[in-house]
Amino acid sequence: MNRRDSLQKLVLGGTVLFLSPAILQSCSKDDEPTPDTGGPGPQPGQKNITLDLTLPENASLNNAGGSKIVQSILVANTGGGYIALSSVCTHEGCTVGYNGTANKIQCPCHGSEYSTSGSVLMGPAPAPLQSYPVTKTGNVLTIIT
């Protein structure tokens, strides 16, 4: 091995050692969630999510067919009540959405469809979406995580 090869390996190794902590930190799941506005998905032991329906960012939930995603949870007003389901398709992890006209959850990537309870209506999704209990007190929704 000549001097040039040694210096290249030293510089490459130093670069890897310098960048590794930043790369590993960016993959960390220790980020604190931001209430009501999104952020990382629910973590074990995380507190319940509350949504004030009088706030403009939650206005879509006041109408039947309205929905929004909060902390990887799809919250929707079905007209008969509120539902909260994981927003991550169980097929390949795409973000699902609520179709208020058809009253079902749909994945735009590969066509999976779910009922409002989270069960699979049409694959390729292999499993149901996780469901979360929702309560409404006054103008506040609480999603129990």
Contacts in CASP RR format, 6 or more apart in sequence:
PFRMAT RR
TARGET T0000
AUTHOR 0000-0000-0000
METHOD contacts of the structure
MODEL  1
MNRRDSLQKLVLGGTVLFLSPAILQSCSKDDEPTPDTGGPGPQPGQKNIT
LDLTLPENASLNNAGGSKIVQSILVANTGGGYIALSSVCTHEGCTVGYNG
TANKIQCPCHGSEYSTSGSVLMGPAPAPLQSYPVTKTGNVLTIIT
29 40 0 8 1.000
29 43 0 8 1.000
31 39 0 8 1.000
31 40 0 8 1.000
32 40 0 8 1.000
33 39 0 8 1.000
33 40 0 8 1.000
33 41 0 8 1.000
33 42 0 8 1.000
33 43 0 8 1.000
33 46 0 8 1.000
33 71 0 8 1.000
35 49 0 8 1.000
35 50 0 8 1.000
36 49 0 8 1.000
36 50 0 8 1.000
36 51 0 8 1.000
36 52 0 8 1.000
36 55 0 8 1.000
36 57 0 8 1.000
36 58 0 8 1.000
36 70 0 8 1.000
37 57 0 8 1.000
37 70 0 8 1.000
38 69 0 8 1.000
38 70 0 8 1.000
38 71 0 8 1.000
39 71 0 8 1.000
39 72 0 8 1.000
40 71 0 8 1.000
40 72 0 8 1.000
41 71 0 8 1.000
41 72 0 8 1.000
41 73 0 8 1.000
42 49 0 8 1.000
42 71 0 8 1.000
42 72 0 8 1.000
42 73 0 8 1.000
42 145 0 8 1.000
45 145 0 8 1.000
46 145 0 8 1.000
47 145 0 8 1.000
48 142 0 8 1.000
48 143 0 8 1.000
48 144 0 8 1.000
48 145 0 8 1.000
49 70 0 8 1.000
49 71 0 8 1.000
49 73 0 8 1.000
49 142 0 8 1.000
49 143 0 8 1.000
49 145 0 8 1.000
50 140 0 8 1.000
50 141 0 8 1.000
50 142 0 8 1.000
50 143 0 8 1.000
51 58 0 8 1.000
51 61 0 8 1.000
51 70 0 8 1.000
51 75 0 8 1.000
51 140 0 8 1.000
51 141 0 8 1.000
51 142 0 8 1.000
51 143 0 8 1.000
52 58 0 8 1.000
52 139 0 8 1.000
52 140 0 8 1.000
53 59 0 8 1.000
53 61 0 8 1.000
53 62 0 8 1.000
53 139 0 8 1.000
53 140 0 8 1.000
53 141 0 8 1.000
54 139 0 8 1.000
57 68 0 8 1.000
58 68 0 8 1.000
58 141 0 8 1.000
60 66 0 8 1.000
60 67 0 8 1.000
60 68 0 8 1.000
60 77 0 8 1.000
61 67 0 8 1.000
61 68 0 8 1.000
61 75 0 8 1.000
61 76 0 8 1.000
61 77 0 8 1.000
61 82 0 8 1.000
61 141 0 8 1.000
62 77 0 8 1.000
63 77 0 8 1.000
64 77 0 8 1.000
64 78 0 8 1.000
64 79 0 8 1.000
64 80 0 8 1.000
64 100 0 8 1.000
65 76 0 8 1.000
65 77 0 8 1.000
65 78 0 8 1.000
65 79 0 8 1.000
65 98 0 8 1.000
65 100 0 8 1.000
65 101 0 8 1.000
66 76 0 8 1.000
66 77 0 8 1.000
66 98 0 8 1.000
66 100 0 8 1.000
67 74 0 8 1.000
67 75 0 8 1.000
67 76 0 8 1.000
67 77 0 8 1.000
67 97 0 8 1.000
67 98 0 8 1.000
67 100 0 8 1.000
68 74 0 8 1.000
68 75 0 8 1.000
69 75 0 8 1.000
69 87 0 8 1.000
69 95 0 8 1.000
69 97 0 8 1.000
70 143 0 8 1.000
72 86 0 8 1.000
72 87 0 8 1.000
72 88 0 8 1.000
73 84 0 8 1.000
73 85 0 8 1.000
73 86 0 8 1.000
73 87 0 8 1.000
73 132 0 8 1.000
73 143 0 8 1.000
73 145 0 8 1.000
74 83 0 8 1.000
74 84 0 8 1.000
74 85 0 8 1.000
74 86 0 8 1.000
74 87 0 8 1.000
74 96 0 8 1.000
74 97 0 8 1.000
74 98 0 8 1.000
74 105 0 8 1.000
74 129 0 8 1.000
75 82 0 8 1.000
75 83 0 8 1.000
75 84 0 8 1.000
75 134 0 8 1.000
75 141 0 8 1.000
75 143 0 8 1.000
76 82 0 8 1.000
76 83 0 8 1.000
76 84 0 8 1.000
76 98 0 8 1.000
76 100 0 8 1.000
76 116 0 8 1.000
78 100 0 8 1.000
78 103 0 8 1.000
78 116 0 8 1.000
81 136 0 8 1.000
82 134 0 8 1.000
82 136 0 8 1.000
82 141 0 8 1.000
83 116 0 8 1.000
83 117 0 8 1.000
83 131 0 8 1.000
83 134 0 8 1.000
84 131 0 8 1.000
84 132 0 8 1.000
84 133 0 8 1.000
84 134 0 8 1.000
84 143 0 8 1.000
85 96 0 8 1.000
85 105 0 8 1.000
85 114 0 8 1.000
85 116 0 8 1.000
85 118 0 8 1.000
85 129 0 8 1.000
85 130 0 8 1.000
85 131 0 8 1.000
85 132 0 8 1.000
86 129 0 8 1.000
86 130 0 8 1.000
86 131 0 8 1.000
87 95 0 8 1.000
87 96 0 8 1.000
87 97 0 8 1.000
88 94 0 8 1.000
88 95 0 8 1.000
88 96 0 8 1.000
88 129 0 8 1.000
89 95 0 8 1.000
89 96 0 8 1.000
89 107 0 8 1.000
89 109 0 8 1.000
89 110 0 8 1.000
89 112 0 8 1.000
89 125 0 8 1.000
89 129 0 8 1.000
90 112 0 8 1.000
90 120 0 8 1.000
90 125 0 8 1.000
90 126 0 8 1.000
90 127 0 8 1.000
90 128 0 8 1.000
90 129 0 8 1.000
91 107 0 8 1.000
91 109 0 8 1.000
91 110 0 8 1.000
91 112 0 8 1.000
91 123 0 8 1.000
91 124 0 8 1.000
91 125 0 8 1.000
91 126 0 8 1.000
92 109 0 8 1.000
92 110 0 8 1.000
93 109 0 8 1.000
94 107 0 8 1.000
94 108 0 8 1.000
94 109 0 8 1.000
94 110 0 8 1.000
95 108 0 8 1.000
96 105 0 8 1.000
96 106 0 8 1.000
96 107 0 8 1.000
96 108 0 8 1.000
96 112 0 8 1.000
96 114 0 8 1.000
96 129 0 8 1.000
97 105 0 8 1.000
97 106 0 8 1.000
97 107 0 8 1.000
97 108 0 8 1.000
98 104 0 8 1.000
98 105 0 8 1.000
98 106 0 8 1.000
99 105 0 8 1.000
99 106 0 8 1.000
103 116 0 8 1.000
104 113 0 8 1.000
104 114 0 8 1.000
104 115 0 8 1.000
104 116 0 8 1.000
104 121 0 8 1.000
105 113 0 8 1.000
105 114 0 8 1.000
105 115 0 8 1.000
105 116 0 8 1.000
105 118 0 8 1.000
105 129 0 8 1.000
106 112 0 8 1.000
106 113 0 8 1.000
106 114 0 8 1.000
107 113 0 8 1.000
107 125 0 8 1.000
110 123 0 8 1.000
110 124 0 8 1.000
111 122 0 8 1.000
111 123 0 8 1.000
111 124 0 8 1.000
112 120 0 8 1.000
112 122 0 8 1.000
112 123 0 8 1.000
112 124 0 8 1.000
112 125 0 8 1.000
113 120 0 8 1.000
113 121 0 8 1.000
113 122 0 8 1.000
113 123 0 8 1.000
114 120 0 8 1.000
114 121 0 8 1.000
114 125 0 8 1.000
114 128 0 8 1.000
114 129 0 8 1.000
115 121 0 8 1.000
117 128 0 8 1.000
117 131 0 8 1.000
118 128 0 8 1.000
118 129 0 8 1.000
118 131 0 8 1.000
119 128 0 8 1.000
120 126 0 8 1.000
120 127 0 8 1.000
120 128 0 8 1.000
132 143 0 8 1.000
132 144 0 8 1.000
132 145 0 8 1.000
133 143 0 8 1.000
133 144 0 8 1.000
134 141 0 8 1.000
134 142 0 8 1.000
134 143 0 8 1.000
134 144 0 8 1.000
135 141 0 8 1.000
135 142 0 8 1.000
135 144 0 8 1.000
136 142 0 8 1.000
END
